[in-house]
Amino acid sequence: MSDYRRDAAHQPAIELLTRADRPTAVSAGNDLSAIGAMEAAQEMGLDVPGDVSVIGFDDIPEAARTTLR
């Protein structure tokens, strides 16, 4: 999706989530990218995980503290 930064994941997530065949899930390369994808989804008015599920990994502290939905 991007180069593993929160801000770098934003535009690719927007492009993916505005497709006519929008995916039901996004698998990000790490937690920072997942948070960026969740922010993009929220800006678009999508519910995470209701409209789209977002998966990240590496268990950074920020992931446990995020309040994005």
N, C-alpha and C positions, 0 to 999 in steps of 0.2 A: 504494500500500500504506500509506503513512504520510507524515509530514512530513519525511522525509529524515534522521531521527536514528536511531541504533542502538537506543535504548530504545523509541522510538515504533513501530518495526517489529515488536517482539516479539509483542504481542497479536494484531495482524492476521495475522501468520504462523501463530500457533497456530490461529486460527479457520479459516484457509485449509487448513492441513495436517491438521485433524481432520475435514474434510468426508468424507462417505462416498465421494465421487468425487474423492479427493485428487489434486491435480495432480502431474505428474511433473517439473515445473519451475516455478520462481518467478523472475520478472524484477523486480528491485528498482530503485528510482529512482536509487540511487547505491550506492557501496561500503559506506557505513555502514549503510544499510538492509539490504543483502545480508548483512552480518556479523550483524546482529540476527536476520534470518530463519534464518541458519545456526545461531545459538545456540538459537533456538526449536526447530528440527528436531532438534538434538542432545539437548536436554532431553526431547524426545518419544521418543528412542531411534531416530530415523531416521538413516540414513547419507547423508551428502552426499559424493559425487554418486550413490551406489548407489540410494537410495530416492527422492531428489529432487535435481534440479540447481538451483543458485542462481546467478543472473546479476546482477552489479552492474557499474557503470562509473563512472569518473572517476579511476581509478588512484591512489588515495591510498596513502601508505606503509603504513598499517595493513593494507591488503588483502594486501600481499605478505608480511606477517609473521604473519597469522592461521594458527593451527594447527587450526582447526575442520574437522571432516570429518563 
